[in-house]
Amino acid sequence: MVNLFNPFEPHITALHITDNLDFEERVKKEGFDTIIEQTGYPNLDIKILHNRSDADTSEIIDSYASLIEANLIVVLKKNKSFFEKVFRTSTTTKLLNQSHVPVMVFHEK
């Protein structure tokens, strides 16, 4: 993604929403800062938001995008099993339908 947007020099925030309070510590241990440095892109950071299990992830993403005055939301759409498609609501679809910010979707391979 950095290569795609690099000519425009945007500030990129990689947002991860989790209900695991230990996730932020795990990210630090696994060297995400090193990965960011290896991209060679100076305007990239990772933001971790803690989410209650009953909160709507699409609303959290949209609210955060508004808070930081984002010009674009880019999401990775996961491949789901048949049962997940039938019984779970797609965060990406909800975000596409209700976001006030343009959304670009990358599909997981």
OpenMM code with the backbone's topology and positions (N, CA, C; nanometers):
from openmm import Vec3, app, unit

residues = "MET VAL ASN LEU PHE ASN PRO PHE GLU PRO HIS ILE THR ALA LEU HIS ILE THR ASP ASN LEU ASP PHE GLU GLU ARG VAL LYS LYS GLU GLY PHE ASP THR ILE ILE GLU GLN THR GLY TYR PRO ASN LEU ASP ILE LYS ILE LEU HIS ASN ARG SER ASP ALA ASP THR SER GLU ILE ILE ASP SER TYR ALA SER LEU ILE GLU ALA ASN LEU ILE VAL VAL LEU LYS LYS ASN LYS SER PHE PHE GLU LYS VAL PHE ARG THR SER THR THR THR LYS LEU LEU ASN GLN SER HIS VAL PRO VAL MET VAL PHE HIS GLU LYS".split()
positions = [
    Vec3(0.0821, -0.1182, 0.0000),
    Vec3(0.0000, 0.0000, 0.0000),
    Vec3(0.0866, 0.1247, 0.0000),
    Vec3(0.1966, 0.1203, 0.0732),
    Vec3(0.2859, 0.2359, 0.0786),
    Vec3(0.3323, 0.2721, -0.0622),
    Vec3(0.3691, 0.1723, -0.1424),
    Vec3(0.4152, 0.1988, -0.2788),
    Vec3(0.3064, 0.2622, -0.3646),
    Vec3(0.1827, 0.2233, -0.3433),
    Vec3(0.0710, 0.2763, -0.4202),
    Vec3(0.0510, 0.4256, -0.3953),
    Vec3(0.0616, 0.4664, -0.2688),
    Vec3(0.0329, 0.6048, -0.2334),
    Vec3(0.1568, 0.6920, -0.2170),
    Vec3(0.2750, 0.6340, -0.2245),
    Vec3(0.3998, 0.7047, -0.1990),
    Vec3(0.4145, 0.8365, -0.2757),
    Vec3(0.3775, 0.8453, -0.4044),
    Vec3(0.3944, 0.9724, -0.4757),
    Vec3(0.3163, 1.0890, -0.4137),
    Vec3(0.2120, 1.0587, -0.3382),
    Vec3(0.1291, 1.1627, -0.2783),
    Vec3(0.1751, 1.2013, -0.1381),
    Vec3(0.2664, 1.1234, -0.0818),
    Vec3(0.3233, 1.1446, 0.0515),
    Vec3(0.2181, 1.1629, 0.1616),
    Vec3(0.1170, 1.0766, 0.1673),
    Vec3(0.0159, 1.0921, 0.2728),
    Vec3(0.0675, 1.0409, 0.4068),
    Vec3(0.0006, 1.0834, 0.5128),
    Vec3(0.0250, 1.0232, 0.6444),
    Vec3(-0.0641, 0.8997, 0.6495),
    Vec3(-0.0056, 0.7840, 0.6748),
    Vec3(-0.0802, 0.6580, 0.6776),
    Vec3(-0.0846, 0.6056, 0.8203),
    Vec3(-0.2051, 0.5798, 0.8691),
    Vec3(-0.2236, 0.5194, 1.0002),
    Vec3(-0.2810, 0.3800, 0.9800),
    Vec3(-0.2082, 0.2794, 1.0255),
    Vec3(-0.2579, 0.1417, 1.0226),
    Vec3(-0.3348, 0.1214, 1.1527),
    Vec3(-0.4651, 0.1074, 1.1424),
    Vec3(-0.5520, 0.0975, 1.2590),
    Vec3(-0.5867, -0.0485, 1.2843),
    Vec3(-0.5624, -0.0928, 1.4059),
    Vec3(-0.5999, -0.2291, 1.4444),
    Vec3(-0.6942, -0.2197, 1.5635),
    Vec3(-0.8098, -0.2817, 1.5503),
    Vec3(-0.9094, -0.2789, 1.6571),
    Vec3(-0.9149, -0.4177, 1.7185),
    Vec3(-0.8984, -0.4237, 1.8499),
    Vec3(-0.8934, -0.5531, 1.9180),
    Vec3(-0.9628, -0.5449, 2.0531),
    Vec3(-1.0141, -0.6580, 2.0992),
    Vec3(-1.0687, -0.6640, 2.2349),
    Vec3(-0.9669, -0.7250, 2.3300),
    Vec3(-0.8478, -0.7550, 2.2792),
    Vec3(-0.7401, -0.8137, 2.3587),
    Vec3(-0.6520, -0.7020, 2.4149),
    Vec3(-0.6557, -0.6823, 2.5446),
    Vec3(-0.5793, -0.5745, 2.6062),
    Vec3(-0.4289, -0.5974, 2.5989),
    Vec3(-0.3856, -0.7208, 2.5795),
    Vec3(-0.2424, -0.7512, 2.5699),
    Vec3(-0.1882, -0.7351, 2.4280),
    Vec3(-0.2738, -0.7040, 2.3333),
    Vec3(-0.2312, -0.6978, 2.1938),
    Vec3(-0.1240, -0.5919, 2.1712),
    Vec3(-0.1414, -0.4750, 2.2316),
    Vec3(-0.0446, -0.3664, 2.2111),
    Vec3(0.0948, -0.4084, 2.2567),
    Vec3(0.1029, -0.4765, 2.3698),
    Vec3(0.2322, -0.5236, 2.4194),
    Vec3(0.2912, -0.6282, 2.3243),
    Vec3(0.2061, -0.7149, 2.2723),
    Vec3(0.2524, -0.8172, 2.1783),
    Vec3(0.3060, -0.7541, 2.0494),
    Vec3(0.2387, -0.6483, 2.0027),
    Vec3(0.2834, -0.5775, 1.8826),
    Vec3(0.4236, -0.5222, 1.9033),
    Vec3(0.4474, -0.4644, 2.0202),
    Vec3(0.5800, -0.4092, 2.0494),
    Vec3(0.6857, -0.5189, 2.0499),
    Vec3(0.6533, -0.6327, 2.1092),
    Vec3(0.7483, -0.7433, 2.1167),
    Vec3(0.7782, -0.8021, 1.9792),
    Vec3(0.6792, -0.8044, 1.8921),
    Vec3(0.6971, -0.8667, 1.7611),
    Vec3(0.7639, -0.7745, 1.6606),
    Vec3(0.7979, -0.6554, 1.7037),
    Vec3(0.8792, -0.5682, 1.6204),
    Vec3(0.8075, -0.4957, 1.5085),
    Vec3(0.6825, -0.4553, 1.5311),
    Vec3(0.6131, -0.3802, 1.4276),
    Vec3(0.6852, -0.2496, 1.3965),
    Vec3(0.7502, -0.1909, 1.4956),
    Vec3(0.8270, -0.0689, 1.4704),
    Vec3(0.9376, -0.0958, 1.3692),
    Vec3(0.9998, -0.2122, 1.3794),
    Vec3(1.1051, -0.2502, 1.2849),
    Vec3(1.0474, -0.2662, 1.1446),
    Vec3(0.9304, -0.3265, 1.1355),
    Vec3(0.8648, -0.3441, 1.0056),
    Vec3(0.8343, -0.2084, 0.9434),
    Vec3(0.7856, -0.1159, 1.0241),
    Vec3(0.7562, 0.0185, 0.9749),
    Vec3(0.8838, 0.0849, 0.9242),
    Vec3(0.9918, 0.0727, 0.9999),
    Vec3(1.1197, 0.1305, 0.9586),
    Vec3(1.1671, 0.0701, 0.8268),
    Vec3(1.1436, -0.0587, 0.8067),
    Vec3(1.1886, -0.1265, 0.6846),
    Vec3(1.1144, -0.0788, 0.5603),
    Vec3(0.9954, -0.0228, 0.5766),
    Vec3(0.9239, 0.0293, 0.4598),
    Vec3(0.9946, 0.1512, 0.4039),
    Vec3(1.0696, 0.2211, 0.4900),
    Vec3(1.1376, 0.3418, 0.4459),
    Vec3(1.0429, 0.4586, 0.4277),
    Vec3(0.9190, 0.4425, 0.4717),
    Vec3(0.8198, 0.5491, 0.4566),
    Vec3(0.8038, 0.6198, 0.5906),
    Vec3(0.8342, 0.7494, 0.5972),
    Vec3(0.8370, 0.8191, 0.7260),
    Vec3(0.7006, 0.8527, 0.7856),
    Vec3(0.5959, 0.8555, 0.7058),
    Vec3(0.4643, 0.8989, 0.7545),
    Vec3(0.3709, 0.7819, 0.7820),
    Vec3(0.4232, 0.6772, 0.8431),
    Vec3(0.3456, 0.5562, 0.8697),
    Vec3(0.3513, 0.5228, 1.0176),
    Vec3(0.2362, 0.5013, 1.0775),
    Vec3(0.2340, 0.4559, 1.2163),
    Vec3(0.1195, 0.3576, 1.2383),
    Vec3(0.1246, 0.2902, 1.3522),
    Vec3(0.0219, 0.1928, 1.3888),
    Vec3(-0.0538, 0.2454, 1.5095),
    Vec3(-0.1846, 0.2420, 1.5016),
    Vec3(-0.2702, 0.2833, 1.6123),
    Vec3(-0.3548, 0.1632, 1.6517),
    Vec3(-0.3565, 0.1326, 1.7803),
    Vec3(-0.4345, 0.0200, 1.8310),
    Vec3(-0.5470, 0.0748, 1.9181),
    Vec3(-0.6689, 0.0371, 1.8862),
    Vec3(-0.7843, 0.0780, 1.9656),
    Vec3(-0.8435, -0.0447, 2.0317),
    Vec3(-0.8773, -0.0311, 2.1581),
    Vec3(-0.9407, -0.1405, 2.2315),
    Vec3(-1.0917, -0.1300, 2.2127),
    Vec3(-1.1532, -0.2430, 2.1879),
    Vec3(-1.2942, -0.2487, 2.1543),
    Vec3(-1.3673, -0.3431, 2.2490),
    Vec3(-1.4815, -0.2983, 2.2965),
    Vec3(-1.5686, -0.3890, 2.3714),
    Vec3(-1.6332, -0.4837, 2.2708),
    Vec3(-1.6673, -0.6007, 2.3129),
    Vec3(-1.7225, -0.7002, 2.2202),
    Vec3(-1.8568, -0.6578, 2.1610),
    Vec3(-1.9291, -0.5668, 2.2279),
    Vec3(-2.0594, -0.5250, 2.1772),
    Vec3(-2.0518, -0.4008, 2.0888),
    Vec3(-1.9344, -0.3427, 2.0728),
    Vec3(-1.9206, -0.2214, 1.9924),
    Vec3(-1.9165, -0.2567, 1.8435),
    Vec3(-1.9671, -0.1657, 1.7610),
    Vec3(-1.9707, -0.1856, 1.6164),
    Vec3(-1.8375, -0.1404, 1.5560),
    Vec3(-1.7619, -0.2340, 1.5024),
    Vec3(-1.6288, -0.2048, 1.4485),
    Vec3(-1.6347, -0.1025, 1.3357),
    Vec3(-1.7346, -0.1109, 1.2492),
    Vec3(-1.7438, -0.0157, 1.1384),
    Vec3(-1.7644, 0.1264, 1.1899),
    Vec3(-1.8408, 0.1425, 1.2970),
    Vec3(-1.8606, 0.2752, 1.3557),
    Vec3(-1.7323, 0.3267, 1.4203),
    Vec3(-1.6557, 0.2380, 1.4817),
    Vec3(-1.5282, 0.2772, 1.5422),
    Vec3(-1.4329, 0.3273, 1.4337),
    Vec3(-1.4250, 0.2543, 1.3228),
    Vec3(-1.3369, 0.2942, 1.2128),
    Vec3(-1.3802, 0.4287, 1.1562),
    Vec3(-1.5092, 0.4442, 1.1297),
    Vec3(-1.5603, 0.5686, 1.0724),
    Vec3(-1.5383, 0.6860, 1.1674),
    Vec3(-1.5625, 0.6657, 1.2959),
    Vec3(-1.5419, 0.7728, 1.3945),
    Vec3(-1.3954, 0.8129, 1.4030),
    Vec3(-1.3062, 0.7140, 1.4025),
    Vec3(-1.1634, 0.7443, 1.4101),
    Vec3(-1.1178, 0.8176, 1.2841),
    Vec3(-1.1679, 0.7757, 1.1681),
    Vec3(-1.1333, 0.8433, 1.0427),
    Vec3(-1.1780, 0.9892, 1.0459),
    Vec3(-1.2960, 1.0144, 1.1002),
    Vec3(-1.3439, 1.1524, 1.1139),
    Vec3(-1.2586, 1.2307, 1.2124),
    Vec3(-1.2219, 1.1668, 1.3228),
    Vec3(-1.1404, 1.2317, 1.4258),
    Vec3(-1.0065, 1.2801, 1.3702),
    Vec3(-0.9419, 1.1974, 1.2886),
    Vec3(-0.8105, 1.2360, 1.2353),
    Vec3(-0.8216, 1.3050, 1.0989),
    Vec3(-0.9455, 1.3308, 1.0561),
    Vec3(-0.9734, 1.3963, 0.9286),
    Vec3(-0.9105, 1.3203, 0.8113),
    Vec3(-0.9324, 1.1898, 0.8102),
    Vec3(-0.8790, 1.1040, 0.7039),
    Vec3(-0.9473, 1.1357, 0.5715),
    Vec3(-0.8725, 1.1228, 0.4642),
    Vec3(-0.9265, 1.1429, 0.3302),
    Vec3(-0.9692, 1.0121, 0.2650),
    Vec3(-0.9221, 0.9003, 0.3210),
    Vec3(-0.9513, 0.7698, 0.2635),
    Vec3(-0.9360, 0.6628, 0.3709),
    Vec3(-1.0261, 0.5664, 0.3700),
    Vec3(-1.0152, 0.4484, 0.4560),
    Vec3(-0.9824, 0.3311, 0.3640),
    Vec3(-0.8782, 0.2572, 0.3968),
    Vec3(-0.8417, 0.1380, 0.3203),
    Vec3(-0.8574, 0.0188, 0.4136),
    Vec3(-0.9343, -0.0807, 0.3711),
    Vec3(-0.9565, -0.1983, 0.4552),
    Vec3(-0.9171, -0.3250, 0.3803),
    Vec3(-0.8781, -0.4252, 0.4570),
    Vec3(-0.8488, -0.5577, 0.4033),
    Vec3(-0.9692, -0.6454, 0.4319),
    Vec3(-1.0340, -0.6920, 0.3275),
    Vec3(-1.1514, -0.7782, 0.3429),
    Vec3(-1.1048, -0.9225, 0.3490),
    Vec3(-1.1360, -0.9876, 0.4602),
    Vec3(-1.0965, -1.1272, 0.4804),
    Vec3(-1.1875, -1.2209, 0.4029),
    Vec3(-1.1293, -1.3299, 0.3575),
    Vec3(-1.2093, -1.4365, 0.2974),
    Vec3(-1.2788, -1.5115, 0.4101),
    Vec3(-1.4098, -1.5239, 0.3999),
    Vec3(-1.4871, -1.5900, 0.5048),
    Vec3(-1.5395, -1.7242, 0.4554),
    Vec3(-1.5639, -1.8111, 0.5512),
    Vec3(-1.6248, -1.9397, 0.5179),
    Vec3(-1.7724, -1.9174, 0.4841),
    Vec3(-1.8351, -2.0187, 0.4305),
    Vec3(-1.9766, -2.0107, 0.3959),
    Vec3(-2.0607, -1.9712, 0.5175),
    Vec3(-2.0353, -2.0350, 0.6316),
    Vec3(-2.1156, -2.0084, 0.7510),
    Vec3(-2.0910, -1.8683, 0.8066),
    Vec3(-1.9693, -1.8206, 0.7970),
    Vec3(-1.9416, -1.6836, 0.8404),
    Vec3(-2.0173, -1.5840, 0.7531),
    Vec3(-2.0235, -1.6103, 0.6235),
    Vec3(-2.0967, -1.5222, 0.5327),
    Vec3(-2.2457, -1.5207, 0.5651),
    Vec3(-2.2995, -1.6359, 0.6027),
    Vec3(-2.4425, -1.6471, 0.6307),
    Vec3(-2.4789, -1.5862, 0.7657),
    Vec3(-2.3962, -1.6089, 0.8679),
    Vec3(-2.4352, -1.5730, 1.0037),
    Vec3(-2.3688, -1.4477, 1.0603),
    Vec3(-2.2695, -1.3924, 0.9925),
    Vec3(-2.2015, -1.2745, 1.0460),
    Vec3(-2.2169, -1.1572, 0.9505),
    Vec3(-2.2375, -1.0403, 1.0062),
    Vec3(-2.2471, -0.9191, 0.9267),
    Vec3(-2.1072, -0.8739, 0.8873),
    Vec3(-2.0908, -0.8315, 0.7647),
    Vec3(-1.9610, -0.7873, 0.7159),
    Vec3(-1.9315, -0.6450, 0.7628),
    Vec3(-1.8212, -0.6289, 0.8341),
    Vec3(-1.7779, -0.4957, 0.8772),
    Vec3(-1.7487, -0.4093, 0.7554),
    Vec3(-1.6869, -0.4677, 0.6548),
    Vec3(-1.6530, -0.3921, 0.5342),
    Vec3(-1.7785, -0.3408, 0.4648),
    Vec3(-1.8793, -0.4252, 0.4505),
    Vec3(-2.0042, -0.3834, 0.3864),
    Vec3(-2.0711, -0.2719, 0.4654),
    Vec3(-2.0757, -0.2863, 0.5975),
    Vec3(-2.1350, -0.1815, 0.6809),
    Vec3(-2.0581, -0.0510, 0.6658),
    Vec3(-1.9258, -0.0600, 0.6618),
    Vec3(-1.8427, 0.0590, 0.6473),
    Vec3(-1.8675, 0.1260, 0.5122),
    Vec3(-1.8767, 0.0466, 0.4069),
    Vec3(-1.9047, 0.1016, 0.2742),
    Vec3(-2.0393, 0.1732, 0.2700),
    Vec3(-2.1374, 0.1223, 0.3434),
    Vec3(-2.2715, 0.1800, 0.3414),
    Vec3(-2.2885, 0.3020, 0.4300),
    Vec3(-2.2085, 0.3150, 0.5361),
    Vec3(-2.2350, 0.4234, 0.6301),
    Vec3(-2.1217, 0.5229, 0.6504),
    Vec3(-2.0050, 0.4980, 0.5939),
    Vec3(-1.8920, 0.5871, 0.6176),
    Vec3(-1.9090, 0.7204, 0.5457),
    Vec3(-1.8616, 0.8254, 0.6102),
    Vec3(-1.8617, 0.9592, 0.5519),
    Vec3(-1.7311, 0.9848, 0.4769),
    Vec3(-1.6417, 0.8876, 0.4812),
    Vec3(-1.5100, 0.8976, 0.4182),
    Vec3(-1.5034, 0.7906, 0.3088),
    Vec3(-1.4445, 0.8207, 0.1928),
    Vec3(-1.4319, 0.7181, 0.0890),
    Vec3(-1.3576, 0.5945, 0.1411),
    Vec3(-1.3982, 0.4772, 0.0922),
    Vec3(-1.3411, 0.3503, 0.1381),
    Vec3(-1.2843, 0.2737, 0.0182),
    Vec3(-1.1592, 0.2268, 0.0327),
    Vec3(-1.0965, 0.1400, -0.0674),
    Vec3(-1.0809, 0.0024, -0.0036),
    Vec3(-1.1208, -0.1018, -0.0752),
    Vec3(-1.1176, -0.2373, -0.0205),
    Vec3(-1.0156, -0.3225, -0.0961),
    Vec3(-0.9247, -0.3838, -0.0209),
    Vec3(-0.8333, -0.4842, -0.0753),
    Vec3(-0.8843, -0.6196, -0.0289),
    Vec3(-0.8927, -0.7146, -0.1198),
    Vec3(-0.9385, -0.8487, -0.0842),
    Vec3(-0.8195, -0.9359, -0.0481),
    Vec3(-0.8337, -1.0094, 0.0615),
    Vec3(-0.7303, -1.1021, 0.1059),
    Vec3(-0.7163, -1.2134, 0.0030),
    Vec3(-0.5929, -1.2548, -0.0225),
    Vec3(-0.5700, -1.3625, -0.1206),
    Vec3(-0.5924, -1.4972, -0.0593),
] * unit.nanometer
topology = app.Topology()
chain = topology.addChain("A")
for resn in residues:
    res = topology.addResidue(resn, chain)
    for name in ("N", "CA", "C"):
        topology.addAtom(name, app.Element.getBySymbol(name[0]), res)
